[in-house]
Amino acid sequence: MHKVDLPLENKEAAALEARREREKQRLSRIFNARHRTMGVDVEALRNQVEEQKLREETEKRRDGTYDAERVLCDQVAQMLEEEERQRVRRLHQAVQEFREQQQPPSTRREWDLYNPEGLRQDQPARVSDYDPRCGPASLQRFAGEDLALPTRRQLQQQQQCRSLEEQRAERQRAMADTKYADTLEDKKRVELDLRAQQLAQLEEECRHAKDLATADYNRAQAAEAAEQHRLARQREQDDNQAEIHNHLTGQLLTEDPAVAESPLGPHRILTDRWKGMSPKQVEAVWKAQEEQRQENQRLREAEQQREAEWEVQRQLAAHAAMVLEEEQHRARLQLRKGLDAYNQQLAQEQRAQQQYLQREVYTNPPSAQYHLQFNTSSR
């Protein structure tokens, strides 16, 4: 394909080389007696128009190919963005469902502190004479009595049954969640495989379009080269015929330089009678060539100086990038130190809270001797 993203110095060098080539062609036309003509070269103008049309058609095809590639890349990017949005949405939905199913507010440890129905669900200070909350000082239950043994055993059995049922339900839920996760994973894998196939197909279509565009461009270049070759052969044949005609009709064998003088002025000559340049003219040509060589040397030195300046600019940019990277590294270290100091402060506050709870709040925990005083006598 066409190279359109050349660096600035390469573009300048290419433009300079093109100007040099045009100057060489112009000099060859001027100093070639057979090619130099009077007036406008209609054939050359027609060739230039055809070359311009061919160049515009080539640029149009190239722009169409680039537009198709750009549209294809935009479609692929949109598909990838939509896939990422769907994945994030499914992830958020799964997290929300897990919170609603597995983490309801009633399962939290501190639920009894901010339960809005806590006062309505709470029991009164005394339900009956057999309330287990009534201690020895309530004179409701006495040591040695066990009036609620059958009820307690029945409640214990019911509680054990409920515990087993909850464990079995929990195990079934875990198995169902695992199966559901495996199903989601299989669906995700199938979807990724389909997406990979679609992307591979799109890439193949893009490669095929590129190949077609390259083939069209190569055919156009081959046709242009063949046409230029045909025109060159035609020009050569015309030049040969003109040269034969000049030999047959001109005074080629005369040695008199006055024959080549033009009636239009002393600085002009008759091309069909001219036998060559004088030593002064040859010296003038050599002098012009020397000036051109010096000009080319000056341009090369200027190009080398410009390259050196660009190299200095690149080194300065690399140094600036290194300095910026070091500053970013120092900023990250400073941020890490601040986070470490903040974490240490939080740890100290937590330790102080635990010490406060152990020393000030939980100061009178019940001992084993306190529990051994019950059920020691008949009263």
N, C-alpha and C positions, 0 to 999 in steps of 0.2 A: 504493500500500500504506500501512499504518499507520506513523506516525512514532513510534517507541518510544524513540529515543535522544536525547531533547531535553536540552539543558543544564539545570543545576540552577536557574539564575535564570529561564529560560523556564518551567520547571515551576511555580516559585513564582508567577510572574506569571499563568500560566494558572489556577492554583488560586485566586488572589486575584480574578481576573476572574470565575470561576465563582461564588465566594461573593457578589460584588457583584450578579451577575445573579439569583441566588436571592433575595437581599434585595429587589431591585427587584420581582420577581414576588410575593414575600410582601406587600410594601407595597401593590402594586396590588390584590391580593386583599382585604387588610384595608380599604382605603379605598374599595373598590367595593361599594356597597350591594346591588347585584344579585347579586354573587358570594359575599358573606359569608353563611355558613350556620352552623347550630348542629350540634354533634356531629361525626361522622367522615364525610368525603367518600368514599363507597365507590367512586364512579366514578374519582376521582383515584388511589385505592389500586390499583384494577384496572389503570389505565393504567401506573402505576409498575411493577407486576409484569410486565406485557407488555413494557415497555421494558427491564426487567432481563433477562428471558429472551432478547429479541432481542440485547441487548448481549453476553450470555454466548455465544450461538450465533455471533455475529460474531467474538468472541475465540477461540472454539474453531476456527473455520475459518481464522483468521489463524495460530494456532499450528500447525495442520496444514500450512499452506503453508510456514511457516518450517522445520518439521521436514523436509519433503520437500526444500527447498532445501539444508538442512544435510547431509542424507544424500547428495545429488548432489555437493555440493562435496567431501565426504569421499571419495567414490568417485573423483572426478577427481584429488584429491591422492594417493590410493593408487596410481592408475595412473601418475602422473608419478614417484612415488618408486620404483616397480618398474622403470620404464624407465631411471631414473638408475642403479639398482643393476646392471641388466643391462649398461648401457654401461660402467660401471666394471669389471665382471667381465670383459667381452670385452677391454677395454684391457689389464688386467693379464695376461690369458691370452696376448694377442698379444705383450706385452713379454717374458713368460717364454719363449714359443716362439722369439722372435728371439734371446734370450740363449743358449738351448740349441743353436740351429742356427748362429748367426753368431759367437758369442763363447764357444767352448769354452775350457777352461783351457789346452789345448795350443797355442792360437794366441797366447798372451800373450808379451810380450817377456821377462819374467823367469821363464818356465816352467822353464828349466833350473836355476834356483836352488832351487826347492822341489818338483821332480819326485820323487815317492816311488820311481819306478823308475829314477832317474838312475844309481845305482851299477851296477844290473844291465845297463842298456843301454850303459854306457860301455865303451870299448875298452881293452884292456891297454896298457901302455906301449910294447910293440913287437909288431906282428902278423907281419911278415916282413921280409926284407931290402929289399923294395921299398915299404916303408911311407913315404908322403909326409911323415910327421911327422919322419922321421930327417933331420937336417941334415948339413952337411959334417963335423962333428965325430963323427958316428956311424960313419963309414967303411963305410957301406952303399950310398951312392950317390955317384958322382964326377961332376965337371964334364964336360960334353960328352956324357954318356950319356943316351939316351932309349929305354930298353928297353920302357916301357909306353905307347908312342905309340898303337898300335892300340887297346889297352884304353881309354886315355884318350879317344880320339876316339869310340869306341863309347859310353862313359859320357856324354860330352858330348852326343852325338846323342840318347841316351835321356833325358837331363835336359831337352834342348830339347823333345823330344816330350811329356814329362810337363808341362813348363811350358805348352805350347800346349793340351794337354788340360785342364789346370786353368783356363786363361783361358777356354776355350770353356765348361766347366762353370759357371764363375763367371758368364759372360754369360747362360747359360741359366737359372741360378738367379735372376739379377736380373730377367730377363724374366718368369719365373714369379711372382716376388714382386710385380712391378708388376701383372701380370694378376690375381693374387689380391687385391691392394689395390683395384684397380678394381672387382672383383666385390663385395668387402665394401662399398665406397662405394655401388654401385648398390643392394645389398640394404638398406643403411642409409637411402638416400633413399626407397626404396619403403616401408620401415617407417615413416619419418617422415610420408610422405604419408598412409598408412593411419591413423596416430595423429591427424594433423590432421583427417582426415575424421570420425573417431570423436568428437573433441573438439567439432567443429562440430555434429555431430548431437546430442551431449549438451547443448550450449548452446542449440540450437533447441528441444529438449524442455523445458529449463528455462524458456526464454522463453514457450513455449506454456502451461506450467503457471502462470506468473505472470499471463499474459493471462486464463486461465480464472478464477484466483482474483480478479483485479481485476473481471472481468465479474460474478462472483457477488456480490462486495461492492457493486458499483454497483446491481445489481438489488435487493439487500436494502435499500440506502439509498433507492432510488426507492420501493419498497414501503412503507418506514417513513414517508417524506415524504407519500405518498398517504394513508396511514392517519391521520397527524397532521392533514392538511388536512381529511379527512372528519370527524374528531372535532371540529376547530375549527368547521367549518360546523354540525355538530350542536349544539355548545354555543351557538353564536350564535343558532340557531333556537330553542333552549330559552330563552335569555335574552330573546329578542324576545317569545316567547309569555308568559313570566313578567311582562315589563314591561306587555304589553297587559292581562294579567289584573289586575295591580296598579292600572292606570289605571281599569279597569272596576269594581273592587271597593273601592278605597281612597279616602280623603279627600284627593285631590290638589289640589283647588281651594281648600281652606281656608287662611287666612292666620294662624290662631291657632297660635303656637308651642307652646302647652300641649298641643295634640293629639299632638305627637311625643314627649311625655314618657312614659317607661316606668314601669310600676308596680313594677319591680324595683329602682329606685334612681334618684337624680337624675343620676348619671353615665351612664345608659343612655338610648337613644332608640328610638323605633319607626321602623324604616327605611322603611316604606311611607308614613309621614306627615311625614317630616323634610324641611324646606325649605332646608336649608343650614346652614353653620357661622356662629357669631357672630364678631364682630371679635376677641375674645380667642382663640377657637379658631384662627382664621386666623393670628393672631400667633404662637400656639404652634407651628403647622405651619411657618411661616417660620423660627422660631427653630430647630426641629429640622433643617430643611433647611440652615440656616447651619452648625449643628454638624456635619452630615454633610459639607458642603463643606470645612470646616476639617480634619476627619478625613481626607478624601481628599487635601487638600493636604499634610498631615503624612505620609501614606503615600507620596505621590510624592516628597517630599523625602528620606524614608528610602531609597526605591528609588534615587534619584540618588546618595546617599551610598554605598550599597552598590556601585553601579556604579563609583564613583570608587575605592573600596577594591579592587575586583577589578582595575581598570586598574593600580593600583600594584603588586598582586601579579604581574600579567603582566609588567610592566616589570622587577620584581626577578628573575623567573624567566628572562627574556631576558638580563639582565645576568649571572646565574649561568651560563647556558649559554655565553655568550661567554667568561667567565673559564675555564670548564672546557675549552673548545676551545683557548684560548691555552696552558693547561697541557699539554694533549695535544700541541700543536705543539712546545712546548719539549722535551717528553719524546722526541718523534721526532727532533728535532735532536740531542739528547744521545746517543740511540742511534746515529744516523748517525755522529756524531763518534767514538764508541767503536769502531764497525765500521771506520771509516777508519784509526784508530790501530792496530787489530789487523791490518788488511791491510798497513799499512806495516811493522809488525813482522815479518809473514810474508815480505814482500818482502826485507827486510834479512837475515833468516835464510837465505833461498834464495840471495841474492847471496853471503853469507858461505860457504855450502856450495859454490857453484860456484868461488869463489876458492880454497877449501881443496883442491878436486879438481884445479884447474889448477896450484896451486903445490906441493902436497904429494904427491898421488897420481900424476898424469901428468907426472912430471918428466923422463923419458928417452924421448921418442917416437922411433921409427926414422926416420932421414932418408933422402934419395934416395941419398946416398953409400954408405949401408949396403947398399942393393939393387944398386948398380952393381958391387960387388966380386965378384959371382958370374958364372960363365960368361965369365971374361976370359982364361983360358988353358986348356991341355989337361990340366992337373993341378989 
